């Protein structure tokens, strides 16, 4: 099987990071096309070949189907490549992982809105609103629940690295990049993502390629990137 993965800006496109990690972390081959977020044409026009898809990431399969939703991409890759281990093999842990991925996919709107992923800068103080802190508290709750339920002893939520961790990789970048308060447990999980070689490779591409997009800039004091 072959895949064409279409992604957006490395530094800013959190969903593209998820799509890319689903291939990179689980050893699934693909060819990639990077679109330009600063192009006046817009995303939908740039990926017209993948219509009716209009967002990134989008995956075009070798049988001509355009999959334009990150959770759908995860499930389809898991179905087509069961040996890759995108979801935990244990049924209980698999249910936990799917629950966590689905909640990330549909929730945390205040965190995502106030703290867009920006891998080019980190802020020393982002003055988070109470609604953002509530999202962080919810992350603490479900991450602790996942680790306890699955008996995780390593860095990842459900034992071995899974698609659930893919979905929280950009969240880790937000928590670290905006200096949001978190427990030792959450900080350890965040740092595991920031130290992950695949994440670091993606961030390096974000530092080297693409324009600095002014609409992602925040007027907060800056600091060095945590890693």
Phi, psi and omega in degrees: 000145178232154184222147172245113182259122179252125185231163177258194186306129182300321186284333191240337188273094182295322180290326176296322176302316178299312180300318180294317180296328178299331175271310188296313185287339184245015170066035181258123184289150178197162163254153188236146170233129179257123176266167187251114180292343179268358181287134180296341183294333182084164186294310185302319180291323181291335180249033183304331179296340183258011180309141013273007177301144180219011180226166174244147003283151170231138177244129173256120182279167181290347174261015167087014179265132176264117179255116189240030177223132187298320179292322176296322177298315180301313183292321181291319177295321178297323179290320183278338182227067182299335181287345185284336176076040179296323177248152179302147179285331178289128184302319181296313181291327177296319178296319178298313182298318180293322178298314180296317180296319181294320179294321177296319183299326187248352189238194176060042184294325180290317177299314182293323182286318183279334187233067179299145181298131177214101185277003180264350185210153172230146184248138181285331181206118181253008178045059187295140175288162179302325180294324177292317178298327176294322176296318178297319178298321177295320175302315179303316183296310186284330176293317179295319179299316180297314182296318180291316182296321183268356181064036184291130178246345178266200186282342192260166193288322189238029184106244175291158176306132182222180178300334176299318178293324175305315185290337180260001178299313177293333175295318177301319178297323178292313182300317180285317186290336180250012176052046180281142183290138181205162180285171177298321179300311181294320179297321178297320179293317178301314182292330175299320176294313184295334178270349183296130184301324180293316178299317181294325177295318178297314181296321178300320176296323179294330178282335186262334189235149176089162181274156170283120187265116188295336182286353174266352184288140176240147181270062177242157174296138184265162175215172176292149173301140187302331180246000000 
